Structures are given as C-alpha cells and as structure tokens.
Amino acid sequence: MRTAREVLNELKWREGRDLAKASVWVRGRTANDVKAIGGDEITELGRRYFSTATATIPYYKVVRIEYGGEVLFERPPPPSGNP
C-alpha cells in the first residue's frame, strides 16, 4: 500500500497527472472533524508534512485522496474502543 506522501508526489511529478485536480481529505482535532483541501491549495510537499498558504499538515492526518473520481489513497478507520 502506498503512503499519502507517495501518492501526492506522484500526482505532482508524474507526467499526465495534476496535483491541482486532487482532493485531499484531512482529519482535524477529532476523528469526526474531516475536511477537504483542493490539490491546488498545496504549496509544498515536505518529508513529513505538506503545506498550504495557511497551514502545515502532517501526512498522518490524511484520510483520503481522490483524483478524477477515483480513490487513490484511503486510510482504514481506527478500531472502535469497544470490543
């Protein structure tokens, strides 16, 4: 399974792909707080984080990456607390 960083780098650098056309879903402070960031908002792909004009977001907060209607990355949901 590819990491979120690998998928985003592929969209940025591979010919025929365009990071600006991606949607990156990131988790906020809680598991239910998820929002989408357009790939065109991403200004830098770092080693452990990616940046937008207003935030630096660690890759572990990425829960889903969509491109052209296709899901390229999806993190499995965390296990529930009750057995």
Backbone as a printed PyTorch tensor [residue, N CA C, xyz], in Angstrom:
tensor([[[  0.8390,  -1.1780,   0.0000],
         [  0.0000,   0.0000,   0.0000],
         [  0.8910,   1.2510,   0.0000]],

        [[  0.5780,   2.1870,  -0.8620],
         [  1.3450,   3.4210,  -0.9600],
         [  0.9450,   4.3880,   0.1460]],

        [[  1.8740,   5.2310,   0.5410],
         [  1.5990,   6.2290,   1.5630],
         [  0.9590,   7.4580,   0.9270]],

        [[  0.3700,   8.3040,   1.7710],
         [ -0.2240,   9.5480,   1.2820],
         [  0.8410,  10.4100,   0.6120]],

        [[  2.0300,  10.4490,   1.1890],
         [  3.1300,  11.2360,   0.6190],
         [  3.4910,  10.7300,  -0.7750]],

        [[  3.5860,   9.4270,  -0.9400],
         [  3.9160,   8.8550,  -2.2510],
         [  2.8610,   9.2020,  -3.2930]],

        [[  1.5970,   9.1190,  -2.9140],
         [  0.5090,   9.4220,  -3.8530],
         [  0.5580,  10.8920,  -4.2590]],

        [[  0.7290,  11.7900,  -3.2890],
         [  0.7750,  13.2160,  -3.6000],
         [  1.9850,  13.5650,  -4.4690]],

        [[  3.1340,  12.9660,  -4.1890],
         [  4.3110,  13.2110,  -5.0160],
         [  4.1100,  12.6980,  -6.4370]],

        [[  3.4530,  11.5640,  -6.5750],
         [  3.1700,  11.0410,  -7.9180],
         [  2.2750,  12.0090,  -8.6920]],

        [[  1.2470,  12.5410,  -8.0170],
         [  0.3480,  13.4770,  -8.6840],
         [  1.0830,  14.7590,  -9.0900]],

        [[  2.0390,  15.1670,  -8.2870],
         [  2.7760,  16.3870,  -8.5930],
         [  3.7950,  16.1920,  -9.7180]],

        [[  4.5000,  15.0710,  -9.7150],
         [  5.6380,  14.9290, -10.6020],
         [  5.4360,  14.0310, -11.8230]],

        [[  4.4920,  13.1060, -11.7780],
         [  4.3330,  12.1850, -12.9060],
         [  3.6440,  12.8780, -14.0720]],

        [[  4.1920,  12.6680, -15.2480],
         [  3.6200,  13.2550, -16.4510],
         [  2.2050,  12.7220, -16.6590]],

        [[  1.3040,  13.6080, -17.0090],
         [ -0.0800,  13.2150, -17.2200],
         [ -0.9410,  13.3140, -15.9680]],

        [[ -0.3350,  13.6260, -14.8440],
         [ -1.0800,  13.8150, -13.5880],
         [ -1.0240,  15.2880, -13.2150]],

        [[ -1.9550,  15.7210, -12.3690],
         [ -2.0200,  17.1270, -11.9770],
         [ -2.5040,  17.2150, -10.5390]],

        [[ -1.6180,  17.5760,  -9.6300],
         [ -1.9540,  17.6860,  -8.2140],
         [ -3.1170,  18.6440,  -7.9870]],

        [[ -3.2230,  19.6650,  -8.8090],
         [ -4.2850,  20.6620,  -8.6600],
         [ -5.6800,  20.0480,  -8.8100]],

        [[ -5.7870,  18.9060,  -9.4720],
         [ -7.0820,  18.2600,  -9.6870],
         [ -7.4540,  17.2590,  -8.5940]],

        [[ -6.6170,  17.1370,  -7.5740],
         [ -6.8630,  16.1790,  -6.4930],
         [ -7.6540,  16.8320,  -5.3620]],

        [[ -8.3280,  15.9990,  -4.5940],
         [ -8.9580,  16.4070,  -3.3390],
         [ -8.3200,  15.5840,  -2.2380]],

        [[ -7.8310,  16.2700,  -1.2080],
         [ -7.1610,  15.6180,  -0.0960],
         [ -8.0050,  15.8300,   1.1480]],

        [[ -8.4920,  14.7460,   1.7200],
         [ -9.3280,  14.8060,   2.9120],
         [ -8.4450,  14.6060,   4.1340]],

        [[ -8.4970,  15.5660,   5.0540],
         [ -7.6440,  15.5090,   6.2450],
         [ -8.4780,  15.5460,   7.5200]],

        [[ -7.9680,  14.8490,   8.5290],
         [ -8.6190,  14.7850,   9.8330],
         [ -8.1790,  15.9960,  10.6530]],

        [[ -9.1310,  16.5800,  11.3630],
         [ -8.8270,  17.7020,  12.2510],
         [ -8.4800,  17.1900,  13.6390]],

        [[ -8.9180,  17.8860,  14.6380],
         [ -8.5940,  17.5160,  16.0170],
         [ -9.3420,  16.2810,  16.5070]],

        [[-10.4840,  15.9890,  15.9100],
         [-11.2450,  14.7990,  16.2930],
         [-11.4350,  13.9070,  15.0720]],

        [[-11.8000,  12.6590,  15.3220],
         [-11.9900,  11.7060,  14.2240],
         [-13.1340,  12.1220,  13.3050]],

        [[-14.1260,  12.8350,  13.8280],
         [-15.2740,  13.2470,  13.0210],
         [-15.0500,  14.5720,  12.3070]],

        [[-13.9740,  15.2540,  12.6190],
         [-13.6560,  16.5410,  12.0140],
         [-12.7710,  16.3000,  10.7880]],

        [[-13.3980,  16.1430,   9.6260],
         [-12.6740,  15.8760,   8.3800],
         [-13.0570,  16.9430,   7.3590]],

        [[-12.0560,  17.4790,   6.6610],
         [-12.3560,  18.4760,   5.6320],
         [-11.5160,  18.2180,   4.3940]],

        [[-11.9860,  18.7200,   3.2830],
         [-11.2920,  18.5400,   2.0060],
         [-10.4260,  19.7510,   1.7040]],

        [[ -9.2580,  19.4770,   1.1610],
         [ -8.3490,  20.5100,   0.6860],
         [ -8.1190,  20.2330,  -0.7950]],

        [[ -8.2810,  21.2430,  -1.6030],
         [ -8.0140,  21.0780,  -3.0300],
         [ -6.5140,  20.9740,  -3.2820]],

        [[ -6.1310,  20.1350,  -4.2150],
         [ -4.7240,  19.9850,  -4.5330],
         [ -4.0750,  21.2800,  -4.9780]],

        [[ -4.8820,  22.1960,  -5.5380],
         [ -4.3500,  23.4880,  -5.9610],
         [ -3.9640,  24.3700,  -4.7870]],

        [[ -4.4030,  24.0100,  -3.5680],
         [ -4.0520,  24.7660,  -2.3650],
         [ -2.7110,  24.3300,  -1.7770]],

        [[ -2.2020,  23.1850,  -2.2110],
         [ -0.9500,  22.6660,  -1.6610],
         [  0.2230,  23.4140,  -2.2850]],

        [[  1.0510,  23.9990,  -1.4170],
         [  2.1840,  24.8030,  -1.8870],
         [  3.5080,  24.0590,  -1.8050]],

        [[  3.6060,  23.0620,  -0.9170],
         [  4.8580,  22.3290,  -0.7520],
         [  4.5950,  20.9300,  -0.2110]],

        [[  5.3410,  19.9580,  -0.7180],
         [  5.2960,  18.5920,  -0.2110],
         [  6.6260,  18.3260,   0.4860]],

        [[  6.5830,  18.2680,   1.7990],
         [  7.7980,  18.0380,   2.5650],
         [  7.9720,  16.5680,   2.9070]],

        [[  8.9280,  16.3040,   3.7630],
         [  9.2470,  14.9400,   4.1700],
         [  8.1570,  14.3520,   5.0660]],

        [[  7.6910,  15.1190,   6.0290],
         [  6.6810,  14.6320,   6.9780],
         [  5.3770,  15.4100,   6.9350]],

        [[  5.3970,  16.5460,   6.2560],
         [  4.2420,  17.4360,   6.2150],
         [  4.0440,  17.9520,   4.7960]],

        [[  2.8150,  18.4110,   4.5240],
         [  2.6110,  19.2080,   3.3290],
         [  2.0530,  20.5450,   3.7690]],

        [[  2.2410,  21.5560,   2.9530],
         [  1.8640,  22.9110,   3.3430],
         [  0.8580,  23.5120,   2.3830]],

        [[  0.0090,  24.3690,   2.9520],
         [ -0.8710,  25.2400,   2.1820],
         [ -0.4830,  26.6660,   2.5800]],

        [[ -1.1640,  27.6620,   2.0520],
         [ -0.8510,  29.0430,   2.3940],
         [ -1.1120,  29.3360,   3.8710]],

        [[ -1.9860,  28.5460,   4.4920],
         [ -2.3800,  28.8470,   5.8750],
         [ -2.0470,  27.7680,   6.8950]],

        [[ -1.5440,  26.6140,   6.4730],
         [ -1.3230,  25.5230,   7.4250],
         [ -0.2160,  24.5860,   6.9670]],

        [[  0.3420,  23.8860,   7.9370],
         [  1.2640,  22.7810,   7.6880],
         [  0.6040,  21.5400,   8.2660]],

        [[  0.3840,  20.5310,   7.4320],
         [ -0.4100,  19.3660,   7.8170],
         [  0.4360,  18.1060,   7.7230]],

        [[  0.5310,  17.3400,   8.8110],
         [  1.2900,  16.0900,   8.7510],
         [  0.5490,  15.0490,   7.9000]],

        [[  1.3110,  14.2210,   7.2010],
         [  0.7060,  13.2150,   6.3230],
         [ -0.1780,  12.2240,   7.0830]],

        [[  0.1050,  11.9860,   8.3690],
         [ -0.7100,  11.0170,   9.1040],
         [ -2.1450,  11.5000,   9.2930]],

        [[ -2.4100,  12.7690,   9.0400],
         [ -3.7840,  13.2760,   9.1430],
         [ -4.5880,  13.0910,   7.8540]],

        [[ -3.9130,  12.6960,   6.7710],
         [ -4.6100,  12.4650,   5.5010],
         [ -5.4000,  11.1620,   5.6080]],

        [[ -6.7050,  11.2360,   5.3480],
         [ -7.5360,  10.0350,   5.4250],
         [ -7.9540,   9.5310,   4.0420]],

        [[ -7.8830,  10.4250,   3.0300],
         [ -8.3440,  10.0130,   1.6980],
         [ -7.7930,  10.9790,   0.6480]],

        [[ -7.4320,  10.4350,  -0.5070],
         [ -7.0270,  11.2590,  -1.6450],
         [ -7.8200,  10.7820,  -2.8550]],

        [[ -8.5210,  11.7240,  -3.4870],
         [ -9.3160,  11.4240,  -4.6720],
         [ -8.7410,  12.1830,  -5.8580]],

        [[ -8.8070,  11.5320,  -7.0320],
         [ -8.3130,  12.1640,  -8.2530],
         [ -9.1660,  11.6630,  -9.4120]],

        [[ -9.8360,  12.5780, -10.0780],
         [-10.6520,  12.2070, -11.2310],
         [-11.7370,  11.1970, -10.8990]],

        [[-12.3420,  11.3180,  -9.7250],
         [-13.3990,  10.3960,  -9.3240],
         [-12.9040,   9.0630,  -8.7920]],

        [[-11.5980,   8.8910,  -8.7240],
         [-11.0030,   7.6360,  -8.2490],
         [-10.3240,   7.8670,  -6.9010]],

        [[-10.4860,   6.9230,  -5.9910],
         [ -9.8180,   6.9920,  -4.7000],
         [ -8.4260,   6.3770,  -4.8500]],

        [[ -7.3940,   7.1920,  -4.6570],
         [ -6.0240,   6.7180,  -4.7940],
         [ -5.4150,   6.2970,  -3.4590]],

        [[ -5.9540,   6.8480,  -2.3810],
         [ -5.4530,   6.5330,  -1.0430],
         [ -6.6100,   6.6250,  -0.0680]],

        [[ -6.6980,   5.6510,   0.8270],
         [ -7.6930,   5.7180,   1.8930],
         [ -7.1390,   5.0060,   3.1110]],

        [[ -7.1080,   5.7320,   4.2110],
         [ -6.6170,   5.1780,   5.4610],
         [ -7.7570,   4.4090,   6.1160]],

        [[ -7.5010,   3.1980,   6.6080],
         [ -8.5610,   2.4560,   7.2780],
         [ -9.0110,   3.1990,   8.5400]],

        [[-10.2720,   3.0960,   8.8960],
         [-10.7480,   3.7830,  10.1100],
         [-10.0890,   3.1830,  11.3530]],

        [[ -9.9380,   3.9990,  12.3940],
         [ -9.3440,   3.4700,  13.6160],
         [-10.2720,   2.4400,  14.2500]],

        [[ -9.7160,   1.4800,  14.9700],
         [-10.5660,   0.4860,  15.6150],
         [-11.4320,   1.1400,  16.6710]],

        [[-12.6250,   0.6060,  16.8440],
         [-13.5240,   1.1540,  17.8570],
         [-13.0170,   0.8000,  19.2460]],

        [[-13.3800,   1.6150,  20.2270],
         [-12.9090,   1.4020,  21.5840],
         [-13.5880,   0.2480,  22.3010]],

        [[-14.7410,  -0.1750,  21.8310],
         [-15.4860,  -1.2510,  22.4970],
         [-15.3380,  -2.5630,  21.7350]],

        [[-14.9990,  -3.6420,  22.4190],
         [-14.8700,  -4.9340,  21.7200],
         [-16.1830,  -5.5200,  21.2960]]])
